[in-house]
Amino acid sequence: MRLIDGKAHAARLGEQVTARAAELRSQGVDPTLAVVVPTDDEATAWYVRSIARTAEKVGVTCRIVTLDRPAGDDVAGTLAELGADPGVHGLICQTPLPDGVTLDQVGEHIPVAKDVDGANPASLGRLAAGLPAYAPATARAVLELLLAENVPLEGVAATVVGRSTVVGKPAALLLLAQNATVTVAHSRTRDLAAVCRQADVLVAAVGRAHLIGADHIKPGAVVIDVGTNPTADGGLTGDVDPAVTTAGALTPVPGGVGPVTTMLLLAQTLDAATSD
């Protein structure tokens, strides 16, 4: 089984992003991503720091706005204010959110033109309709890795395990746009293993550690593991059992989808800055 090196793919994307950011700056444009952080969750703080470090390396300004114990209206108001700021090109909101508030609700306050992580339900609707829209960066990372690895998609059987609006549904839509034959499964799918074994391309995005075992994978299938489940020692593990050897290729966790996701978030920020 071959491991797909997400870090290497992210580095190649980073070279392109760096060049594009430099070109924009030469034209007097300061490409800026604003990150609203309505939580003191340490895992979220780690991810935001990672975005900021990567942004600095490639020449994108990262403006972090931390809210202390906010209510839902505080989050929505902050997003609306940043969305109206012409100096902000990309806008995202981190989770977890205040009790009783969903990402769909606050996402409505992110303008579609600046919605570089696909949080506004209107962005998903446009994606489904085949209209221009920014896909959630993680979902786009799934497709980016498959294309970068020259995995045939047209006409092939692809199964996405997971139906979230953040990964599962948009990943399925992106695969459909590549003319794959797509099945969307989930943790309640009857005989999930049998459904998964039909897939030439399997995307695990359900958020349950090691849910996908050897009996779920067709020999030789390409498996993209989107899971980022915390382990007892403070690390991360995927939705796919790392002992699996039947896949033809597999993204590791960490080091697979994650680095590409971060770089695509910045690439989509540049797209938004270019379209202004």
C-alpha positions in Angstrom: 0.0 0.0 0.0 1.2 3.5 -0.9 0.8 6.4 1.4 -0.2 9.7 -0.2 2.1 12.5 1.0 -0.3 15.4 1.7 2.6 17.6 3.0 4.4 17.3 -0.4 1.3 18.2 -2.3 0.7 21.2 0.1 4.3 22.4 -0.5 3.7 22.4 -4.3 0.5 24.3 -3.8 2.3 26.7 -1.5 4.8 27.6 -4.2 1.8 28.6 -6.4 0.1 30.5 -3.6 3.3 32.4 -2.7 3.8 33.5 -6.3 0.2 34.6 -6.6 0.3 36.5 -3.3 3.5 38.3 -4.4 1.8 39.3 -7.7 -1.2 40.8 -5.9 1.0 42.7 -3.5 2.9 44.2 -6.4 -0.4 45.5 -7.6 -1.1 47.1 -4.2 -3.5 44.4 -2.9 -2.9 43.0 0.6 -4.6 39.6 0.4 -6.3 39.1 3.8 -8.0 36.2 5.5 -10.0 37.1 8.7 -10.5 34.3 11.2 -13.2 34.7 13.8 -12.5 32.6 16.9 -15.5 32.4 19.3 -14.0 29.8 21.6 -11.1 29.1 23.9 -10.9 25.5 22.7 -7.2 24.5 22.6 -7.6 22.3 19.5 -9.1 25.3 17.7 -6.4 27.6 18.9 -3.8 25.2 17.6 -5.4 25.1 14.2 -5.7 28.8 14.0 -2.1 29.2 14.9 -1.3 26.7 12.1 -3.3 28.8 9.6 -1.5 32.0 10.7 1.9 30.4 10.4 1.2 29.1 6.9 -0.3 32.4 5.8 2.8 34.3 6.9 5.0 31.9 4.9 3.1 32.4 1.7 2.4 36.1 2.0 -1.2 36.2 3.0 -2.3 38.5 5.9 -4.2 36.6 8.6 -6.3 38.7 10.8 -7.4 36.7 13.9 -10.5 38.1 15.8 -11.0 36.3 19.1 -14.3 36.7 20.9 -14.5 36.2 24.7 -17.6 34.2 25.7 -19.7 35.5 22.9 -23.4 35.0 22.3 -24.7 34.0 18.9 -25.5 37.6 18.0 -21.9 38.6 18.8 -20.6 36.1 16.3 -23.1 37.1 13.6 -22.4 40.8 14.1 -18.6 40.3 14.0 -18.9 38.3 10.8 -21.2 40.9 9.2 -18.8 43.7 10.1 -15.8 41.8 8.6 -17.8 40.8 5.6 -18.5 44.5 4.9 -14.8 45.4 5.3 -13.2 45.9 1.8 -9.8 45.1 3.3 -11.0 41.5 4.1 -11.0 39.1 1.1 -11.6 35.8 2.8 -13.7 35.2 6.0 -14.0 32.1 8.1 -15.5 31.2 11.5 -14.1 28.6 13.8 -15.9 26.1 16.0 -17.1 25.2 18.5 -19.8 27.9 18.6 -21.8 29.2 21.6 -24.5 26.8 22.8 -27.6 26.8 20.6 -25.8 28.3 17.6 -25.0 26.4 14.5 -22.5 27.1 11.8 -25.3 27.4 9.2 -26.9 30.2 11.2 -23.7 32.3 11.5 -22.5 31.3 8.1 -25.4 33.2 6.6 -23.5 36.4 7.7 -20.5 35.6 5.6 -20.8 37.0 2.1 -20.7 34.3 -0.6 -17.9 36.2 -2.3 -15.7 36.0 0.8 -16.9 32.6 2.0 -13.6 30.8 1.3 -14.5 27.8 3.5 -18.0 27.3 2.2 -19.9 28.0 5.5 -22.8 29.9 4.0 -25.6 27.5 3.0 -25.9 29.5 -0.2 -22.4 28.4 -1.1 -23.4 24.8 -0.9 -26.5 25.5 -2.9 -24.5 27.1 -5.6 -22.1 24.2 -5.6 -25.0 21.8 -6.0 -26.3 23.8 -8.9 -23.0 23.9 -10.7 -22.6 27.7 -10.1 -19.4 29.4 -9.1 -18.8 29.0 -5.3 -16.1 28.2 -2.9 -16.2 24.7 -1.7 -15.3 23.9 1.9 -11.5 23.7 1.9 -11.4 20.2 3.3 -13.8 18.9 0.7 -11.8 20.5 -2.0 -8.6 19.0 -0.6 -10.1 15.5 -1.1 -10.5 16.3 -4.8 -7.2 18.1 -5.1 -5.3 15.0 -3.8 -7.1 12.7 -6.1 -6.4 14.9 -9.1 -2.8 15.4 -8.1 -2.3 11.6 -7.8 -3.8 11.2 -11.3 -6.6 8.9 -9.9 -9.2 8.3 -12.6 -12.5 9.6 -11.6 -14.7 9.6 -14.7 -17.2 6.8 -14.5 -15.6 5.2 -11.4 -17.5 4.1 -8.3 -16.8 6.6 -5.5 -18.2 6.3 -2.0 -18.2 9.1 0.6 -18.8 8.0 4.1 -20.2 11.0 5.9 -22.9 13.5 5.1 -21.9 16.7 6.8 -22.2 20.0 4.9 -18.5 20.6 5.8 -17.0 17.6 4.0 -19.3 14.7 3.0 -21.9 16.5 0.9 -19.6 19.0 -0.8 -17.0 16.2 -1.5 -19.8 14.2 -3.1 -20.8 17.1 -5.3 -17.2 17.8 -6.4 -16.8 14.1 -7.3 -20.0 14.2 -9.3 -18.7 17.2 -11.2 -15.8 15.0 -12.2 -18.3 12.4 -13.6 -17.7 9.9 -10.8 -20.6 7.6 -9.9 -21.1 8.7 -6.2 -22.7 6.9 -3.3 -23.1 8.8 0.0 -23.0 6.5 3.0 -22.8 7.2 6.8 -22.6 5.5 10.1 -26.2 4.3 9.9 -25.9 2.7 6.5 -26.9 -0.9 6.5 -24.0 -3.2 5.9 -21.6 -0.3 5.5 -18.7 -2.6 4.8 -20.4 -4.1 1.8 -21.3 -0.6 0.4 -17.7 0.6 0.8 -16.2 -2.5 -0.8 -17.9 -1.5 -4.1 -15.8 1.7 -4.3 -12.8 2.3 -6.4 -12.4 5.6 -4.5 -13.4 5.7 -0.8 -13.6 8.9 1.2 -13.9 8.5 5.0 -15.3 11.6 6.5 -17.6 10.5 9.3 -15.5 11.5 12.4 -15.3 8.1 14.1 -11.9 6.7 14.8 -11.0 3.5 12.9 -14.6 3.0 11.7 -13.2 1.8 8.3 -11.4 -1.5 8.5 -9.9 -3.9 6.0 -13.3 -5.4 5.3 -14.6 -2.0 4.1 -12.0 -1.6 1.4 -11.9 -3.0 -2.1 -8.4 -4.3 -2.8 -6.5 -1.6 -4.7 -9.0 1.2 -3.9 -7.7 4.7 -3.3 -8.8 5.8 0.2 -8.9 9.4 1.4 -9.1 9.6 5.2 -10.5 12.9 6.3 -10.9 11.9 10.0 -9.1 13.9 12.7 -10.0 12.1 15.9 -8.1 13.0 19.1 -6.1 10.2 20.8 -5.4 9.7 24.5 -1.8 10.8 24.0 -2.8 14.2 22.4 -2.3 13.1 18.8 -4.7 12.5 15.9 -5.9 9.4 14.2 -8.2 8.9 11.2 -11.5 7.2 10.4 -9.5 4.4 8.7 -7.8 1.8 10.8 -4.0 2.4 10.3 -3.5 -1.4 10.2 -5.3 -1.6 6.9 -3.1 -2.9 4.0 -5.7 -3.7 1.3 -5.9 -0.2 -0.1 -3.9 0.7 -3.2 -3.2 4.1 -1.7 -4.2 5.9 1.5 -3.8 9.4 3.0 -2.2 9.2 6.5 -3.5 11.0 9.5 -1.8 13.4 10.2 0.0 14.5 7.1 -2.6 13.7 4.5 -5.7 15.9 3.9 -4.9 18.5 6.6 -1.9 20.3 5.1 -3.7 20.6 1.7 -6.8 21.9 3.4 -4.9 24.8 5.0 -3.2 25.7 1.7 -6.4 25.6 -0.3 -8.0 27.9 2.3 -5.3 30.5 1.5 -5.5 29.8 -2.3 -9.3 30.5 -2.2 -8.6 33.7 -0.3 -6.4 34.8 -3.2 -9.1 33.8 -5.6 -11.5 36.1 -3.6 -8.9 38.9 -3.6 -8.4 38.6 -7.4 -12.2 38.7 -8.1 -12.6 42.0 -6.2 
